[in-house]
Amino acid sequence: MYRLVYMGSYIPMIFEAVCNFKGIQVVGFIHDLTLAEEDICANREHIEKRRIPEMTLDKVEETAPDIIFLCGYMKILKTNLLDKYLFLNIHGGILPKWRGLSCNSWSIVNGEEKIGYSIHRVREELDDGELYKVFSVTLNRNEKYGDARKRLKQKVCEELEDCFVQIIEGRLLPVAQDKRDIVYTTRFRKEDGKITDWDITTSKLMGLYRVLGYPYGSGIFITIKGEEYEVLEMGEGEVSPSIGSNGTVVFAYDDGSVLIKTLDTAVRVYQLRNSLDEVIIPGNILKIGARL
């Protein structure tokens, strides 16, 4: 039985999958102390339920782990143990290109066709270290990130133990990361979903909607006559490249949806929601020629 120390925070699907490994035992849990106290307490409930001992990094040698697995650990790790033990991180993004936070989200906004999680050795540079494996899924057309992420996490949970065993036994060898095409990303904020500047391409706007839009994200919002509305349903407008003022309603359909011009073409907005939580048909409040 191989031995693993889990380091970071409770990420439900991943944590439960690791605890259910058949040939690898979780022998300790190290908290990410950058978390708020209430989050650490919430993590502790799951750890105690699994009867996993809590520990600190300076005590890790007592467990003689084959792997120290970082999951949801949010700071750069600096310790002289990095060369002595096998520290592996699961990174939310496809390395070597996407480094930082919200990588899969930003990759969708920028037109990538795949999202993934990467298993790499931990080094002192952000998301650096030799790369062992990338778990990835191909996005379906206009698929919301929340749906794709479910598929991706399921794949990781099904294949992660075999990946770790191959690494421990030397059957899966690492490769150095190619550093010629690196993109560093930042965490998405709710403000990123507020569309105030319509000088944006349809593909980028649809990317934001797929990441932040209802029902999974914090929302996509537009302002109409000084009032903020959440976009509940939106799609690409089937139009040729358009000319005129961006953010202008260029067409209204019989079903109440409207076309709004973007930098290159247009998006079709089907449903909105106002601050009173009422669902609004766009055509009832927007006429052709209206400017947002």
N, C-alpha and C positions, 0 to 999 in steps of 0.2 A: 504494500500500500504506500503510494507516494504521499507526500505531505505538503500542504499549501497554507500559507498565511494570507488572509484577505485584508487589504489595506485600502481605506477610503471611506465610502458611505454606502448605505443600503440602496442599491439599484434593483428593484424587485425581481424582474425576470432573470437577470444575470446572477444575483446573489442566490436565489433559490436553485437555479441550475447548478451552480458550483457546489452548493451543499448537497445536491443529489448525485454528484459524481460517484461512480461505482468503484473506481480504482484510485481515487485521490481523496484524502481526508483533509478537511479544513481544521487546522490545529490552533488557529488563533485569529483574532480580529484586531487591527490597529485603526483607531479612529483618525479621520481627517480633522484635526483640531482647529482648522479655519472655519468649520461649520458653527452655526449658532448653537447654544447650549440645548435649546429645545429639539434641534435636529439630531444632535448626538443622543439625547434621551430617546428619541423615536427610533434611532438605529439600535439602541441598546435593547429595546423590546424584542426585536427580531433575533438579535444575537443570543439573548437569554433563552428564547424559545427553542433555538437550535443547540443550546448548551455549548456554545463556542466560547472559550476563554478570551477575555480582553487582555491586551498587552500593549506595551510601548515598544518602539523600534529598538531601544537599547537591550531589550530582553529577547529579541527574536532569535538570537543564536541558541538559546536554550531549547528551541523547538526543532532545530536542524531541518529547516524546510527545503524542499526541492524547488519550490517556486514561491516568491512573494508577489502576489497578484494585486496590482493597483487598479481599482475600479471606482470612478467618481472621486479620485484624489485630485484636488484642485490647486496644488502648488508644486513648484519645481522642487524635486527631492535632492538634497545635498547630504550625503553621508559616505563615510569610507567603506560602507558595506556594499556599495554598488558593484564593486569588482569581485567581492567575495561570494555574493549570493546572486541568484538569478531573479532580478526584479523585472517583471513583465507588466506592461500597461496596456489596457484596452482603450484605444483612442477613437472618439466619435468622429470619424472622417477617414478618407482614403489617403493614406500616406504613400509616397513622400510629399505629394503636392499640397494637401490641405492640412495646415497646422493652426492650433489655437482653439477657439470656442465656437460653437454653433457651425462647425465645418460642413456638415451635411446640408444644413439649411442654406448656407451661402453657396454651396455647389449647385443646388437646385436653382437658386435665383440667377446664377451665372450660366445656366444652360447645360450642366452636366447630365448625362443619361443614367449614371449610377450613383448610389450612396453606399457607404460601408463603414465597418469598424476594423481597425488595424491593431494587430498584436505586435508590439515592439519592445525591445529591451530598453530599460530606463537608463538614461544618461542625464547629465546635469544641464543640458540644453533643452529648451522646450520642444517636446514631441520628437526629440532626436533619438538616436539609438538604432541598433540593427533591427531590420524588419523581418518578422517571421511569417506573418500571414495577413491577408486582407480578406475579410468576409464581405461580400457585396451582393446587392440585388439591382436589377435593371428596373428603372421607373417605367410604369405604364403611362400612356399619354394623359396628361393633366391629373395624374394621381396625386392626392394630397400626401404631404410628407408624413403625417400621422399614420396613414395606412401603410405606406412603404416601410416606415420604421418598425411597425408590428411584424411585417414579413421578415425584415432584416434581423430583428432580435430573436425571432423564432429560429432562424437559421443558425445564429451564433450559439444559442442555447443547445441546439442539437449537435453541434460540431466542436464545441469548445474543449470538451474533455479529451477527445482524440487528438486535437491540436496540441494540448499541453503534454500529453503522454509522448507524442512524437518528439516534442522539443526536449523533454527530460531524457529520453532515450537516444537522442542524437540523430533521429531519423528525419527531423525537419530542421534544416540549417538556416541561419539568418543571412540576410544580404544587407550591405551598407545602403543607406538611403541616398538616392540621387538628389543633390541639393541645387540643381540648376533651375528648377521650376516650382519654387516654394511660394505658397500664398498663405499669409498670416491673417486670421479672421478674428473678429470680436463677437461677444455675446449679443444676440438679438435682444432688442428692447421693445416694449409696447409701442413706443413712439415711431419705430420703424414701419409700423403698419398704418400710419396716418399719411394719406396721399394728399399732399399740399402742392406738390409740383408735378404737373402732368407732362413735363418734358422727360418722359420715361418710355422705353420701348414696351410694346405689348408683351414680349417674352419675359422681360424683367418684372413687369407688374403681375403677370400671371405666376411667375416664380414666387413673388412675395405672397400672393394669395394662397398658393399651394402650401407654403410654409406657415404663414400666420393666420390664414383665413379660418372661418367657422367650419367645423366645430372644434378643431384641435388646438388652434393657436390663440393668441391674445386678440386677434381680430384685424381686419382691414377696414379703415374708416375713411369716408369722404365727407366733405363739408358742402352743404346745399343751403344757400341763403342764410348763412351764419349758424346753421344747426348741423351737428355731427351725426352721421348715420353709419352704422356698420353694414358692410357688404356681406350678405349671407350667401349669395350665389352669383358667380361670375364666370364667364368663359371668353375665349378668343372670338372676336368678331370676324365673320367670314367676309372680309372686304379687302379690296386692293389697297396699296399704299395711298394714304389720304393727305390732302393739303388743307391747311387752315389752322385755326387756333387750337392748340392742344387743351384738352379738358372741356371741349364743346360737345354737346349732344348732337350727333349728326343723323340719327335715325331713331324712330320709335316703332315698335312692332305691335301687332294686334294683341299679343299676350301680355302687354304692359312692360316688357323689357325694353331697354334703350341701348344704343351704341354710343360710346363716349370715345372721342378721338384721343389717341396717344401720340407719341413722337413719330411713330411709323404707320400704324394702322388704327385699330380700335379694339376696345373690349366691350363685351355685351354683358350688361348688369341685369340680373333677373329679379333679385329680391334684396330689400334693405330692411334694417331694423332701427327704430328711433330710440331716443333716451327713455321712453316710456315702455320699452320692450314690445312695441307693436310692430308687426311685420308690414312693410310698406311696398307696394308695387311702384317701381321707379317712374313708370309712365304717368302715374297720378300726380307726381310733384315735379316732373321734369319734362319740358317740351323741347322740340327740335330748336336748336340755336342757343339753348341755355348754356351758360359757361360756369364751370365749377372753379 
